[in-house]
């Protein structure tokens, strides 16, 4: 269990386990007054005016994405917060932008369902893949809608309709009108599993005066690491708002029946070397083809399990693999790879973790191009040796810890990644050492879930009720004080 200490007391060279003292006993109130200062009104006005000017672009964006992924043509009313059904009482709202954030929220949502079955859970996403993942995990046991665009009117309609008792925002969704709107409607807001890379911090530079003010309306920022916590402070949050509780991804449990799943896969594909290319992006696909071709020169019966990050790439990588004169099958049609398959495309959502357990070595994508990497703890938890490229700025702390533990090989480029995969495929003993190191790191890293639930206790208390409307929220607002 991580020790919670004041960030302001953190001293360079001291252990990284720092956060805010007394967070768990925090009253359910706002760090900033609900009445706005003139500068905030000016900045919000300029920002909102620009967004309204760009509203036609949101329609073009949905149409453009819809041609690549038809789900974008559906449920436009939710994008602009137009609802037909009545909302539930006592709603707790969790926002997770897409698949990665939904997966990170799994231990939290499951714990909330167990501990407070009386609460109605609303999970919002932005992407259709995130929506599909929510339905695959929880079906209709939780409510799901798309988060509306960050337009003041849409945000107000969303909050008036659902009247959430609290907003739990996963990772790095810093929409100014959303955060200000939560304050104005009396909705305590928590940014959970919060991360902010150096690159993202630089990207917020233009909007820093506005985003900093929005951050100061948040009840608590529960950061993944001390480095993330300090970057949120640099962006504008106050040190007494920010806590370092660790990464919820360590608390993601390995699916039950994992060994049986892997055994069934091996039964179908035969006893041969297997590697997986996971969460790859478009610009990495040529590298995967090249690496697999090179590896098959040494391992002629090698099988590639290929799981592209985005569904619109499923068909494309199948065609690319067939163009390379390889035998290809897919999860949606064949269920399992056959003994004569060269490539097996995992064209389904939510099955990446069990397929990690089927591979001898995992390459985790988003790392050969400047995406910033993807979840490295999933293959570590399944006991699979891991190889990545150099671009890991979204997972800097996790990558550092895995690398120091000896569970990860970070390659400088495509050639280096291929070389690392070849070395590990030829060395079962080294793979076993890396697998054990990864599992141990995941086990010892758990604890963020318990700390997060403790921080949320004021919002989860049975006596904490959602505001009836914005007027009621304003009536109970604290007296104004000077903006810091």
C-alpha angles and dihedrals in degrees: 000000000000117000114238113224133161113279089216087063094053111122124200110258094024122114115289095234098108136133141132122317118237094011094143093058092047116136118241097255142110127273089215130042117259093232111086131229122233094255091054091050091050094048093045090048093052092044094047093046089055091049092051090050088053096048092105088057090060089059092049089048093053091048093047092049090043092063088057097037114019093204088078088070091063135080097013090157089070091053088062097034099250109148133183103187126073116254125243124246121247095024120179110201125211120183121200115168100211146339097305094051092044089053090049089052094053097094091045096048092045091049091050091050090052097042100038109025088161092068120093107225121213115192117190127192135175102215128061090231088058089049092051090049091053091052092045091052103040108007109201095333086100127038118242133195134153116263109249123241115275094263115135093233094047093047091049092049091049093050094044091050099048100026092198118204088220140356118230108191118191122226115318114355101134103169107164099208090047093053094043090045092054090053093047091050095046097251114146108225129210125186104209130196082008118191131177120178124207088251092053090047089055090046091057091053095102092050095036096114090054099037091046091056090046091051091054089062091062119102096216138355106206102198129202093227143000090258091055090046093054092048090055088052090050089051091056111279117128117247092239090059096054127078132179107222101154132248122314089208088077088062095056106117123226109249117260115255093030095141092049090049092052092046091052091050091050091048090059100039098039133231102309139114116287132189129181129216103203132191093357122175131218096266091051096055096085088051092053091051091048094047093048092050091051094046092051090060087069098028105035094182095047116142123211119207105199123195112176116205096234127046094226087067095056096087092039095057090046089056092045092051092049090048087058087060094249129141106249134189133169138222093237094056109024100026092207135035114258125227092256097046118116096187130024114193116209097214096170133086126244098022102093096100096055091046090054085064090056094059132079092211132015128211109199112208134214084069105087089059126041096272093113101241134271138251109318095177094071095067090039091055091052092051098251124144110242135219125182141168123250100267104092104134093131091055102032097137096043092046091049093051094046091047093049090048091053094243098114139055114204112201123200095222146343094293092050092048091052091049093050091049091049092050093050095044087057096046115060092172092058091046090054091051091051092046093052091047092051094049092048092050092051093048094049092044096061120110106082091102094059091047092048093050089050090054090050096052095101090055093043097048111119090236092057105099130181119253115260094227143329093279092057090049092052091049090061096041118129119249114278119264133182118285113245 
